[in-house]
Amino acid sequence: MIANKREYKKAQHELRRLSDWLERLQKQNPHGKGLTKAGIRKMMARLHEELALCEGEQELAQAYSR
């Protein structure tokens, strides 16, 4: 779970790194078994969920502070 802005930035960086890695794998071996690619996609999905949850919590905090 993302608890602060530093962790949020770190998660965004990790998501970009995973996206780049997946793109390289797809170019190097487009017809591979896909086990590594599937694992990368799973990690990316988890990070997307965590980022969305953090963004939603920020929006709620802003709505209540008004």
Helices and strands as residue ranges (DSSP letters): H 5-28, H 35-65
